[in-house]
Amino acid sequence: MVGVDIVQNRRIEEAIDRFGEKFLRRVFTEKELEYCTSQRNKVPCLAARWACKEAVLKAFYQEFGVLLRFKEIEVLGNSGQPARVLIRREGIEEVLKGREILVSISHERDYSVAVALIR
């Protein structure tokens, strides 16, 4: 199953400006925040993770009928390396039953995009 999402980086920047830490802590894990805030420009990094979480949510729901929360999806990776996703929900291993979630994320000045594949 495939999920895809695109987000305008400005939209994430506006959410940060409007809701600040409350927004960041509701959506992103500590590791995601540490990584993105260490970047020269944190907004595209956070927007790419938002898009990735949305893509995973869509693919996961279509494949398993399970609706995940943003904080249950952790997008990990380092610049120049493929991103990987961890699902942080008790009992989820049973749902996945040895399957894997592959993701690809990208961003440029105005937009961030992500694709998730469950195989």
N, C-alpha and C positions, 0 to 999 in steps of 0.2 A: 504494500500500500504506500502511496506517495502523498505527501502534504507539501504545500508551498505557501510562502507568504512574502510580501514586500511591504516595507514601511518607509515613509518619508522621515528622514533623520530629524527634521525640524519638529515633527510631532512628538518624538521622545524628548527632545530638548525642552519643548514647551511644558510637557508633563513634569519634568525635573524642576523647571522654573516655578511652576504653579504649586506642586505638591512636595517637592524636595525629598528629604529622607523618607518620608512616609511612602511615597511612590517607589523609591528605590528598594526599600526593605520589603515591600509587599511583593515585588516582582522578581528581584534578583537575589541569588544566594551570596553569601559572604565571599566565596572564591571568585564568583563572577565580578563582584564589585571591586575586589582587590585587583584583579587583572585589568579591568577596564579603566579604573582610576589611575593605574600606572602608565597608561598610554598617553601620548601627546594630546590627543583629542578623545575624550571618553565617550562622546555622544555617538559617533558611528559604531563604536565597539558595543555599546549598550543597545543601540538600535538593531544591530545584527543579531544579538542574542535574543532580543524581543521577537524578531522575525523567525528565528530558529525555534523558539518556544512555541510560537503560533503554528509553524509547520509541523512540529512534533505533535502538538495537540490535535490537529486535524487528522494526521495519519493514524495516530493512536486510537482516536475515537472511531474512525471509519473501520479500522481493522478489528478492534477488540470491544467497542462499545463502552469504553471507559473514558470518562472525562477527567483529565489531569488538571492540576492547578499549576500556575506559573512556577511557584517555588519548588514544586516537585520535579521540575525539569531543570537540570543543571548542565549548562553548556561550557565545556572545558576545552582548552586549546591554547596554543602559543602561536604567535605570529609566524607565518610560513609553514605551519603544520596543520594537518586536517583537524577540524573540530571533532569532538566526541561528546556524546550525551549520556548522562546518568539519570535514571529515573529514581527519585528518592521517595518511594512510597512502600510501606510495609506490605509484603505479600505480592509485589509486582513481578517477582521472578516466576511465579506460577503462571501469571498471565502471559508473560513473554515466552516461556517454555523453550529456552535456548535460541530464540530468534534474536536478531540484532537490529539496532537503529543506526542507520548511517545518515550523516548530515553534511551538507555543504553550505557555507555561508559566505557572503561577499558584501562589501559596501564600497560606495564611492561618495562623492561630495554630498549628494542630495538624498540618496536612497540606500537602503540595505535590503538584502534578499536572502532567503534561505529555502532549501529543499530538504525534506526528510524522507527517508525510505526505510520501511520496515520489511525485512526479509528473513 
